[in-house]
Structures are given as C-alpha cells and as structure tokens.
C-alpha cells in the first residue's frame, strides 16, 4: 500500500505555515474542518499522523528565507506545546521569525503560565478573540473546556509582557459579533486587532 505524503509545511505568500496537529480545544461552527474540508489554498492538510519535531524541522527548507514561519493548520498548535517549542527554537537558531496562531487557551489546557516559554522563542502571537462576550463566543466557538472565554482574555492580557507582537482577531460576518466592540476590547488589553473575513482561510 502506497504511503500517503502528509503536508506538514505549506507556503502562502512569503510565509511558511506548519500544520502540526488536527486536535482542537474548540469546535468552531465556522471552521471548514467542521464540515470535513481540510483544504487551504489548494493544500490538503489532512493529518494521518501527528508529526514529530524532527519531521516538522525536516519540512522546513530555510526559515530565514520567509517573512515568518507560522504555526497554524487545522488544529491548535499549542496542544503540542513541547514540540512547538522545540521547532520554534530551531527556527530562531536558523535566523527565522516565528508566529503562533492560537485560540489562546494554552494556559487553561496545560494548567500553568506558558507565556514565558513561548516568549523565549516566539516573535508574534495571533489570538482568536472572535467575540465581545462569552455568550457570542460560546455560540460560534463551542469550547470543550469551561471558562474558555475568560481564560483566553487573561492569556491576551498577559501576552504583551512576554511577546513583542500580539494581535487579537475576530471574523467579520458572524451573527452577533460586534467588530467595534472586539477592537475596543483588544485595545484595552494593549494588543493589536485584525479583522478576518468569514470563509477566507489562509
């Protein structure tokens, strides 16, 4: 039986993205994965096995060649925190810039403050704020862990103390999401804000 080649790294623009897990702490109603679609910009991100740190590193040609190397994909990268940190340290050693796209639930999942560890090898964080209150967040993001919205907000508040560039994001076009209120919330926590477009991935 022919072994299927798994897409670990994939390029969009001048960024290299790393897909390291298919597991999530959320079951977002708007995520293409929820409907069984694992494609991004023509790449099939179906995961047949969770790649080791060595496999991920081998999938990166030259970290310094890209504007950023981004931990992303159809899964929450911080669920594999030790692997993420190992690969991120390698990227930094090779002159690359590291960004992590996250749901901001890392501390809740791992039950300790992970930001000092992330801050040692991550240049930028993009955190899915997604809503101005818990009710709207729970409606769209469908978290598996109680207290997720509050934990994400606390992660966002603390992140700038450890990481130079922190951005909160929300998706325009979702029912009940007040983009102005989301932006004001981000500003109140001293982080940047970016509007994302519904159904536009990557």
N, C-alpha and C positions, 0 to 999 in steps of 0.2 A: 504494500500500500504506500502510495506516494505521500511523503510528509508535506503538509501544507506550510508554506512560508508565512510566518506571522509578521505583521507590520508593527515594529516597535517604535521606530523613528519615522517621522514624515515631515516634509518641508512645506511651509506655506509662506509665500513671500521670501524674506530673508531670515525667517525664524525656523528653528528646528524644534519640532514637538515630540515629546516622549510619551508613549502610551504604556503605562507600567502595571495597570490593574483594570479589571472590569467591575470591581466591587465599589459600592457607594454607601454613604450614610444617609442619603436622601433618595427618594423615588419620584423625581420631579415629573409632574404631569406634562410638561412641555418638552422634555428631553426626547430626541429621536430614538434613543436606546429603549425607552419605554414602549415604543411601537415596533421594536425589533430591527430598527435601522442602525447599523453600526458604521455607516459611511460618513466621511468628512472630506469634502473637496476631492472626491474620486478615490480616496484611500479607504480600504476596508480595515477597520480597527477591531475586528473580531479577535478575541483572545482565546487561544487554545491552551495556553499555559501561562502562568504569571512569570515573566522573565526574571532571571537572576540579575544581580548588579553587573556581573561580568557580561552577560548578554546585552544588557542595555548600553553599557560602555562600548562594546564592540559595534553597536549600531550607529555610533556617533563618529563621523569621519574626523572632523576638526572643529571643536567647539568654538574656537576663535574666529572661524570663518563666518559665523552667523551673528546677527544683531543680538539675538537671545536664544538660549536653549530653554524650552518651556515644558514643564511637567504638566500634562493635560490629558487628552484622550477621554474615553467614555468610562471614567471611573475616578474615584477620589484618590489622588496620588499620595496624600499624607496617611492613608491607611497602611501604606508600606513605608513607614517613616524611616526605618533603618536603611532600607535600600535607597530611598530617595536621598538621604543624607550622604551615603557612600558615593552615589553617582554625582551628586551636586559638588562634592569636594573634588572629584576628578575633573569635572568641567572647569571649576575655578582654577585648579592647578595647571590646566591647559590654556588658560587665558580667556575662558568663556564667561559669558554673563548668564545668570540663572534667574528664571522667573518660575513661580509656582502658581498655577491656577487652582483654587481650593474653595471648598464650601465653608471653611473657617471653623470646622468642628474638631480640629486636631487635638486640642487640649481636652475637650469633652471625651473623645474616644480613648485617648492614651492616659487620661487621669493625672496629668501633670502639665506644667507650663513648658511647652515645646518651643516657644519662640526664641529663647537663647540658642538652642541647637540650630534652628532654621536660620537665625540671624548670622551664624558663623559662616554660612556658605550660600545664602540666597540673597540676591540683589533686589528682587521685586516680588511682591505678592499681589495677586488679583483675587479678591474675595467676593463670592456671590452673596451680596446683601439681599437682593431680589424683592424685598418688600419693606414697607414703612412700619409694619407692626406684625405681631405674631400671628394674628388671625389670617392675614393675607399670605404670609409666609407658609403657614401650615397648609393652606388651601392648595398652593401651587407646588411647594417643595416636598411635602409629605414626608417629614423626617421620621426616622426609625427610633431616635433617642429622645426622651423627654427633656425639655429645657434647651432644645437645639437653637432656637432663635436667640435666646438670651446669651447662650454660650458663644454663638457666632459674633454677636455685638461686642462682647467682652474681649474676644480674640482681636477684633478690629481695633478696639480702643487701645489695646496694649501693643499691637504690632509695630506702630511707628517708633517705639522705644528700641526696637531691635533691628528693623529692616528699613533701608533707606527710602524705598518707594513702595507705597501701599495704596492700592486702588480698590474701591468698592464698586461693584457693578449691579445693575438691575436691567431687566428686559422690558423694553417698550412694547406695549400691545397686550399685556396680560391683564385680565379682568381685575379691577380693584387696585392695581399697582399705581401709586401716585409718585411719578418720577421726580417731581419737585420736592416732595417730602423725603424721598430716598436721598436725593442730592443734599438736602439740608442736614439730614442725619449723618451723612458721610463727612460733610464739612465740620459738623460739631465734634467729630472724632479725629479731626486733623488728618484726614485721608483724602485722596483724590476720588473723583467719581466719573464713571464712564457708563454711558447708555449703550445697551446692546439691543440688537434687533431680533424679534421673535422669528424662529425658524432659520436664522442665519448662524451656522456653526463654523468655527474656524476663522 
